[in-house]
Amino acid sequence: MGLVTIYSDMEKPLAAVLAHMEFYGVKLDSGKLANYSLALEKEIDEARVKILNLAGEDFNINSNVEMRRILFEKMKLVSKKKTKTGASVDAEVLRDLAGESPICAELLKYRALAKMKSTYADALPALVAPDGRLHTTFNATGTLTGRLSSSKPNLQNIPKGVAGSGEIRGAFVCDEGKVLLSGDYSQIDLRVLAHFSGDERLIEAFSKDEDIHNFTASLVFGTGINEVTKEQRRIAKTVNFGIVYGMSSFGLAADIEISRKEADDIIKEYWKLFPGVKHYVKNSAEGAFERGYTETLFGRRRILTGRTPFDRRAAINTPIQGTSSDIIKKAMIDIFPRLSEHGAVMILQVHDELLFEIDQQNAGKFAKISRGFMEKAVKLSVPLKVNMQRGFNFAEMENIE
């Protein structure tokens, strides 16, 4: 099956890298999280009081049965989704209904706060070892795309860009005299898509180092690249990341809160502007179905046994996600032998980002070295780009040119 190289050149040497990362661990400021947990408890109590007042009675907020009774029987709201046990009260439904009743927005807030508290603020300190560090377990074969996963705790989903994420990320710190150094691949999935699809516009945009979301927005909305609004960029970003993974006009409409007709028009315009991407999406799935598998640039395979919508999405996005994953794995293997001479340790991999802990005086030099290895891990038809940052905690990181 041609998979020996993946084993011998990637997965086997990566095992030593992962073992080293697990053994060294990530330093956690448990006291900071304990304080945040108390603050969250206060916010959760305030949200609970608002919800009960809006409901006009006391009920168990954590019970879906009780929530259905309040929302759909008492308040006469209508859920657009059904489950085996009744009308759905998931986040998507609550978002849809938030405009009709303020209780739905409060329920979303309550759930977000409760998850932040239970999953991170309370759970992470409980898993800290006597050395003051978290020692996660990396699962090299835990996903079908080849992406790394981690457990006890899961550090692949450290929140970013949402309320409270700064407090959680700020608790990931470094030893005295050290600094955290981050190397983050910029839009690697879209760069891999440009390579696979051969789309001329996409390749041109990345070759000129354009902001790909501004670039897409300027074409889709027919405006100058310097005149793109934040809203137009947000829509273009959703389309760029969603369309290749089988996002429908219905899904796009729900995500960016526009009409189905508007979403349909945006997708049609996107396909006209990026015909190479359209060809890739249309033909990669059929080719994979005929072979019975799909594969990454490095030859990693995912077996496909059906032709369901799920299988179609897998056939399209596995080569993209899997190749991105293989690229960062190769970079990890290439960088690993250079760590000790620079007083650096690779401590974490979070999707498209590598995190190091390093002696402060060596950070600048090592940033250039690690960026070089990451950007040269593989040669694509577009350049790979890595953003390097440094800081004393994972929340407050400054760019390194």
SULCOR-V678789 format. One record per helix or strand of 2 or more residues. SS is the DSSP state (H for helix, E for strand). FROM is the first residue (numbers start at 1). TO is the last residue. If there is no record, write none. Layout:
{{SS	FROM	TO} {SS	FROM	TO}}
//
This chain:
{{H	4	24} {E	26	28} {H	30	55} {H	64	74} {E	82	83} {E	86	87} {H	91	97} {H	102	121} {H	123	126} {E	133	134} {E	137	139} {E	149	151} {H	165	169} {E	172	173} {E	178	185} {H	188	197} {H	200	207} {H	212	220} {H	225	227} {H	230	245} {H	249	256} {H	260	273} {H	275	291} {E	293	295} {E	301	303} {H	309	336} {H	340	342} {E	344	350} {E	353	359} {H	360	375} {E	386	391} {E	398	400}}
//
